[in-house]
Amino acid sequence: MESSCRWHALADLQTLQKAAVEVILSAAARAIDQRGQFLLVLAGGTTPRGIYRALRTARTDWSAWHVYFGDERCLAADDPARNSRMAADTWLDCVPIPAYQVHLIPGELGAVDAAGRYAETLRRVGDFDLVLLGLGEDGHTASLFPGHERGAAAGSPDALAVFDAPKPPPQRVSLSALRLSRSRQVLFLVSGESKRRAVAAWRAGKDIPARAIMPGAGVDVLVESALLLPLPV
């Protein structure tokens, strides 16, 4: 059975980012209080940048945070187009999370080796506390693209090697839909006019990759309210 999808309309990007920060910090406080650590999966793309910047000044026990990535581009480790580099520059390098608790996908090794190594890293990790995801214009999330393997079936590996991605670079690594769904909470962050058709497709029940993320608790989608308006004829 498909899990529920709860849509939360926000007036604009700034309001969406503020709401996301509140969700993240509430999830962190709850996880640290209950289990002594917070297992967070980060999204790439443009929407999270403001969220990550805002987290620089958050009051939390950074020593309990463990950070993972939903996907990565197979580029040099210092390439500014990498998700890990963006997160480091905007946030992670500015807070005292222990370096060994920030788990990078080694995309510089190429898709196959990087996916294998990250799957091994995740083998020792239980359910995530919070997964952050975006939504692409074509309905993709992480690096799970239309027409590509999503890793949703039972027994799918935790990390997938992605080739021939429809946007550069062609080689990527993505957590599988099954692994992304192993989380106590999943939060999609959706902003920008270019996402309107993908939102409409999702709400109409079309089989876009984002719908493959099905945690038991359902998913929450923070979305700019304008994107919920009917598509122009």
Contacts in CASP RR format, 6 or more apart in sequence:
PFRMAT RR
TARGET T0000
AUTHOR 0000-0000-0000
METHOD contacts of the structure
MODEL  1
MESSCRWHALADLQTLQKAAVEVILSAAARAIDQRGQFLLVLAGGTTPRG
IYRALRTARTDWSAWHVYFGDERCLAADDPARNSRMAADTWLDCVPIPAY
QVHLIPGELGAVDAAGRYAETLRRVGDFDLVLLGLGEDGHTASLFPGHER
GAAAGSPDALAVFDAPKPPPQRVSLSALRLSRSRQVLFLVSGESKRRAVA
AWRAGKDIPARAIMPGAGVDVLVESALLLPLPV
2 211 0 8 1.000
2 214 0 8 1.000
3 214 0 8 1.000
3 215 0 8 1.000
3 216 0 8 1.000
3 217 0 8 1.000
3 218 0 8 1.000
3 219 0 8 1.000
4 218 0 8 1.000
4 219 0 8 1.000
5 202 0 8 1.000
5 218 0 8 1.000
5 219 0 8 1.000
5 221 0 8 1.000
6 218 0 8 1.000
6 219 0 8 1.000
6 220 0 8 1.000
6 221 0 8 1.000
7 203 0 8 1.000
7 221 0 8 1.000
7 223 0 8 1.000
7 228 0 8 1.000
8 19 0 8 1.000
8 220 0 8 1.000
8 221 0 8 1.000
8 222 0 8 1.000
8 223 0 8 1.000
9 223 0 8 1.000
9 224 0 8 1.000
9 225 0 8 1.000
9 228 0 8 1.000
10 16 0 8 1.000
10 19 0 8 1.000
10 222 0 8 1.000
10 223 0 8 1.000
10 224 0 8 1.000
10 225 0 8 1.000
11 224 0 8 1.000
11 225 0 8 1.000
12 224 0 8 1.000
13 47 0 8 1.000
13 191 0 8 1.000
13 192 0 8 1.000
13 224 0 8 1.000
16 47 0 8 1.000
16 189 0 8 1.000
16 191 0 8 1.000
16 222 0 8 1.000
16 223 0 8 1.000
16 224 0 8 1.000
17 47 0 8 1.000
17 50 0 8 1.000
17 51 0 8 1.000
17 54 0 8 1.000
18 54 0 8 1.000
19 222 0 8 1.000
20 48 0 8 1.000
20 51 0 8 1.000
20 132 0 8 1.000
20 187 0 8 1.000
20 189 0 8 1.000
20 222 0 8 1.000
21 51 0 8 1.000
21 54 0 8 1.000
21 55 0 8 1.000
21 58 0 8 1.000
23 130 0 8 1.000
23 185 0 8 1.000
23 187 0 8 1.000
23 220 0 8 1.000
23 222 0 8 1.000
24 40 0 8 1.000
24 51 0 8 1.000
24 55 0 8 1.000
24 130 0 8 1.000
24 132 0 8 1.000
24 187 0 8 1.000
25 55 0 8 1.000
25 58 0 8 1.000
25 60 0 8 1.000
27 38 0 8 1.000
27 40 0 8 1.000
27 129 0 8 1.000
27 130 0 8 1.000
27 184 0 8 1.000
27 185 0 8 1.000
28 38 0 8 1.000
28 40 0 8 1.000
28 60 0 8 1.000
28 64 0 8 1.000
28 65 0 8 1.000
28 129 0 8 1.000
28 130 0 8 1.000
29 60 0 8 1.000
30 129 0 8 1.000
31 37 0 8 1.000
31 38 0 8 1.000
31 39 0 8 1.000
31 64 0 8 1.000
31 129 0 8 1.000
31 130 0 8 1.000
31 184 0 8 1.000
32 38 0 8 1.000
32 60 0 8 1.000
32 61 0 8 1.000
32 64 0 8 1.000
35 129 0 8 1.000
36 64 0 8 1.000
37 64 0 8 1.000
37 65 0 8 1.000
37 66 0 8 1.000
38 64 0 8 1.000
38 65 0 8 1.000
38 66 0 8 1.000
38 129 0 8 1.000
38 130 0 8 1.000
39 66 0 8 1.000
39 68 0 8 1.000
39 125 0 8 1.000
39 126 0 8 1.000
39 127 0 8 1.000
39 128 0 8 1.000
39 129 0 8 1.000
39 130 0 8 1.000
40 65 0 8 1.000
40 66 0 8 1.000
40 67 0 8 1.000
40 68 0 8 1.000
40 128 0 8 1.000
40 129 0 8 1.000
40 130 0 8 1.000
40 131 0 8 1.000
40 132 0 8 1.000
41 67 0 8 1.000
41 68 0 8 1.000
41 69 0 8 1.000
41 70 0 8 1.000
41 128 0 8 1.000
41 130 0 8 1.000
41 131 0 8 1.000
41 132 0 8 1.000
41 175 0 8 1.000
41 180 0 8 1.000
41 183 0 8 1.000
42 48 0 8 1.000
42 52 0 8 1.000
42 67 0 8 1.000
42 68 0 8 1.000
42 69 0 8 1.000
42 70 0 8 1.000
42 83 0 8 1.000
42 87 0 8 1.000
42 132 0 8 1.000
43 70 0 8 1.000
43 83 0 8 1.000
43 132 0 8 1.000
43 133 0 8 1.000
43 134 0 8 1.000
43 142 0 8 1.000
43 189 0 8 1.000
44 69 0 8 1.000
44 70 0 8 1.000
44 71 0 8 1.000
44 83 0 8 1.000
44 86 0 8 1.000
44 87 0 8 1.000
44 134 0 8 1.000
45 83 0 8 1.000
45 86 0 8 1.000
45 134 0 8 1.000
47 134 0 8 1.000
47 189 0 8 1.000
47 190 0 8 1.000
47 191 0 8 1.000
47 192 0 8 1.000
48 87 0 8 1.000
48 132 0 8 1.000
48 134 0 8 1.000
48 189 0 8 1.000
49 86 0 8 1.000
49 90 0 8 1.000
50 90 0 8 1.000
51 189 0 8 1.000
52 86 0 8 1.000
52 87 0 8 1.000
52 90 0 8 1.000
52 91 0 8 1.000
52 92 0 8 1.000
53 90 0 8 1.000
53 91 0 8 1.000
55 91 0 8 1.000
55 95 0 8 1.000
56 91 0 8 1.000
56 94 0 8 1.000
56 95 0 8 1.000
58 95 0 8 1.000
62 95 0 8 1.000
62 96 0 8 1.000
62 97 0 8 1.000
63 96 0 8 1.000
63 97 0 8 1.000
63 98 0 8 1.000
65 97 0 8 1.000
65 101 0 8 1.000
66 101 0 8 1.000
66 103 0 8 1.000
66 125 0 8 1.000
67 87 0 8 1.000
67 92 0 8 1.000
67 97 0 8 1.000
67 101 0 8 1.000
67 102 0 8 1.000
67 103 0 8 1.000
68 103 0 8 1.000
68 122 0 8 1.000
68 125 0 8 1.000
68 128 0 8 1.000
68 175 0 8 1.000
69 83 0 8 1.000
69 84 0 8 1.000
69 87 0 8 1.000
69 103 0 8 1.000
69 104 0 8 1.000
69 105 0 8 1.000
69 175 0 8 1.000
70 83 0 8 1.000
70 105 0 8 1.000
70 131 0 8 1.000
70 133 0 8 1.000
70 142 0 8 1.000
70 174 0 8 1.000
70 175 0 8 1.000
70 180 0 8 1.000
71 83 0 8 1.000
71 105 0 8 1.000
71 142 0 8 1.000
71 143 0 8 1.000
71 162 0 8 1.000
71 172 0 8 1.000
71 173 0 8 1.000
71 174 0 8 1.000
71 175 0 8 1.000
72 82 0 8 1.000
72 83 0 8 1.000
72 84 0 8 1.000
72 104 0 8 1.000
72 105 0 8 1.000
72 107 0 8 1.000
72 114 0 8 1.000
72 143 0 8 1.000
72 172 0 8 1.000
72 173 0 8 1.000
73 79 0 8 1.000
73 81 0 8 1.000
73 82 0 8 1.000
73 83 0 8 1.000
73 107 0 8 1.000
73 169 0 8 1.000
73 171 0 8 1.000
73 172 0 8 1.000
74 107 0 8 1.000
74 108 0 8 1.000
74 109 0 8 1.000
74 110 0 8 1.000
74 111 0 8 1.000
74 114 0 8 1.000
74 169 0 8 1.000
74 171 0 8 1.000
74 172 0 8 1.000
74 173 0 8 1.000
75 81 0 8 1.000
75 82 0 8 1.000
75 107 0 8 1.000
75 108 0 8 1.000
75 169 0 8 1.000
76 82 0 8 1.000
76 108 0 8 1.000
77 84 0 8 1.000
77 85 0 8 1.000
77 104 0 8 1.000
77 106 0 8 1.000
77 107 0 8 1.000
77 108 0 8 1.000
78 85 0 8 1.000
79 85 0 8 1.000
80 86 0 8 1.000
80 89 0 8 1.000
81 169 0 8 1.000
82 107 0 8 1.000
84 104 0 8 1.000
84 105 0 8 1.000
92 102 0 8 1.000
103 118 0 8 1.000
103 121 0 8 1.000
105 114 0 8 1.000
105 118 0 8 1.000
105 159 0 8 1.000
105 173 0 8 1.000
106 113 0 8 1.000
106 114 0 8 1.000
106 117 0 8 1.000
106 118 0 8 1.000
107 114 0 8 1.000
107 173 0 8 1.000
108 114 0 8 1.000
109 117 0 8 1.000
110 161 0 8 1.000
110 171 0 8 1.000
110 173 0 8 1.000
111 161 0 8 1.000
111 162 0 8 1.000
111 163 0 8 1.000
111 171 0 8 1.000
111 172 0 8 1.000
111 173 0 8 1.000
112 161 0 8 1.000
114 159 0 8 1.000
114 161 0 8 1.000
114 173 0 8 1.000
115 157 0 8 1.000
115 159 0 8 1.000
115 160 0 8 1.000
115 161 0 8 1.000
115 173 0 8 1.000
116 157 0 8 1.000
116 159 0 8 1.000
116 161 0 8 1.000
118 158 0 8 1.000
118 159 0 8 1.000
118 173 0 8 1.000
118 175 0 8 1.000
119 157 0 8 1.000
119 158 0 8 1.000
119 159 0 8 1.000
122 158 0 8 1.000
122 159 0 8 1.000
122 175 0 8 1.000
122 179 0 8 1.000
123 158 0 8 1.000
126 182 0 8 1.000
127 182 0 8 1.000
127 183 0 8 1.000
127 184 0 8 1.000
128 182 0 8 1.000
128 183 0 8 1.000
128 184 0 8 1.000
129 183 0 8 1.000
129 184 0 8 1.000
129 185 0 8 1.000
130 183 0 8 1.000
130 184 0 8 1.000
130 185 0 8 1.000
130 186 0 8 1.000
130 187 0 8 1.000
131 180 0 8 1.000
131 183 0 8 1.000
131 185 0 8 1.000
131 186 0 8 1.000
131 187 0 8 1.000
131 213 0 8 1.000
131 215 0 8 1.000
132 187 0 8 1.000
132 189 0 8 1.000
133 141 0 8 1.000
133 142 0 8 1.000
133 180 0 8 1.000
133 186 0 8 1.000
133 187 0 8 1.000
133 188 0 8 1.000
133 189 0 8 1.000
133 210 0 8 1.000
133 213 0 8 1.000
134 141 0 8 1.000
134 142 0 8 1.000
134 188 0 8 1.000
134 189 0 8 1.000
134 190 0 8 1.000
134 210 0 8 1.000
135 141 0 8 1.000
135 188 0 8 1.000
135 189 0 8 1.000
135 190 0 8 1.000
135 195 0 8 1.000
135 198 0 8 1.000
135 199 0 8 1.000
135 202 0 8 1.000
135 210 0 8 1.000
136 194 0 8 1.000
136 195 0 8 1.000
136 198 0 8 1.000
137 194 0 8 1.000
137 195 0 8 1.000
137 197 0 8 1.000
137 198 0 8 1.000
138 145 0 8 1.000
138 146 0 8 1.000
138 166 0 8 1.000
138 198 0 8 1.000
138 208 0 8 1.000
139 146 0 8 1.000
139 198 0 8 1.000
139 201 0 8 1.000
139 202 0 8 1.000
139 208 0 8 1.000
139 209 0 8 1.000
139 210 0 8 1.000
140 146 0 8 1.000
140 208 0 8 1.000
140 209 0 8 1.000
140 210 0 8 1.000
141 188 0 8 1.000
141 209 0 8 1.000
141 210 0 8 1.000
141 213 0 8 1.000
142 174 0 8 1.000
142 175 0 8 1.000
142 180 0 8 1.000
143 160 0 8 1.000
143 162 0 8 1.000
143 165 0 8 1.000
143 172 0 8 1.000
143 173 0 8 1.000
143 174 0 8 1.000
144 150 0 8 1.000
144 151 0 8 1.000
144 160 0 8 1.000
144 174 0 8 1.000
144 176 0 8 1.000
144 177 0 8 1.000
144 209 0 8 1.000
144 212 0 8 1.000
145 162 0 8 1.000
145 165 0 8 1.000
145 166 0 8 1.000
145 209 0 8 1.000
146 166 0 8 1.000
146 208 0 8 1.000
146 209 0 8 1.000
148 162 0 8 1.000
148 164 0 8 1.000
148 165 0 8 1.000
148 209 0 8 1.000
149 160 0 8 1.000
150 176 0 8 1.000
150 177 0 8 1.000
150 209 0 8 1.000
150 212 0 8 1.000
151 157 0 8 1.000
151 160 0 8 1.000
151 176 0 8 1.000
151 177 0 8 1.000
151 178 0 8 1.000
151 212 0 8 1.000
152 176 0 8 1.000
152 177 0 8 1.000
152 178 0 8 1.000
152 181 0 8 1.000
152 212 0 8 1.000
152 214 0 8 1.000
153 178 0 8 1.000
154 178 0 8 1.000
155 178 0 8 1.000
156 176 0 8 1.000
156 177 0 8 1.000
156 178 0 8 1.000
156 179 0 8 1.000
157 176 0 8 1.000
158 175 0 8 1.000
158 176 0 8 1.000
158 178 0 8 1.000
158 179 0 8 1.000
159 173 0 8 1.000
159 174 0 8 1.000
159 175 0 8 1.000
159 176 0 8 1.000
159 179 0 8 1.000
160 173 0 8 1.000
160 174 0 8 1.000
160 175 0 8 1.000
160 176 0 8 1.000
161 171 0 8 1.000
161 173 0 8 1.000
162 171 0 8 1.000
162 172 0 8 1.000
162 173 0 8 1.000
162 174 0 8 1.000
163 170 0 8 1.000
163 171 0 8 1.000
164 170 0 8 1.000
165 171 0 8 1.000
165 172 0 8 1.000
177 209 0 8 1.000
177 212 0 8 1.000
177 213 0 8 1.000
177 214 0 8 1.000
180 186 0 8 1.000
180 213 0 8 1.000
181 213 0 8 1.000
181 214 0 8 1.000
181 215 0 8 1.000
181 216 0 8 1.000
182 215 0 8 1.000
183 215 0 8 1.000
184 215 0 8 1.000
184 217 0 8 1.000
185 215 0 8 1.000
185 217 0 8 1.000
185 220 0 8 1.000
186 213 0 8 1.000
186 215 0 8 1.000
186 217 0 8 1.000
186 218 0 8 1.000
186 219 0 8 1.000
186 220 0 8 1.000
187 219 0 8 1.000
187 220 0 8 1.000
187 221 0 8 1.000
187 222 0 8 1.000
188 210 0 8 1.000
188 219 0 8 1.000
188 220 0 8 1.000
188 221 0 8 1.000
188 222 0 8 1.000
188 223 0 8 1.000
189 222 0 8 1.000
190 199 0 8 1.000
190 221 0 8 1.000
190 222 0 8 1.000
190 223 0 8 1.000
190 224 0 8 1.000
190 227 0 8 1.000
191 223 0 8 1.000
191 224 0 8 1.000
191 227 0 8 1.000
192 224 0 8 1.000
192 227 0 8 1.000
193 226 0 8 1.000
193 227 0 8 1.000
195 227 0 8 1.000
196 226 0 8 1.000
196 227 0 8 1.000
196 229 0 8 1.000
196 231 0 8 1.000
197 231 0 8 1.000
198 208 0 8 1.000
198 210 0 8 1.000
199 223 0 8 1.000
199 227 0 8 1.000
199 228 0 8 1.000
200 230 0 8 1.000
200 231 0 8 1.000
201 208 0 8 1.000
202 208 0 8 1.000
202 210 0 8 1.000
202 211 0 8 1.000
203 228 0 8 1.000
205 211 0 8 1.000
213 219 0 8 1.000
END
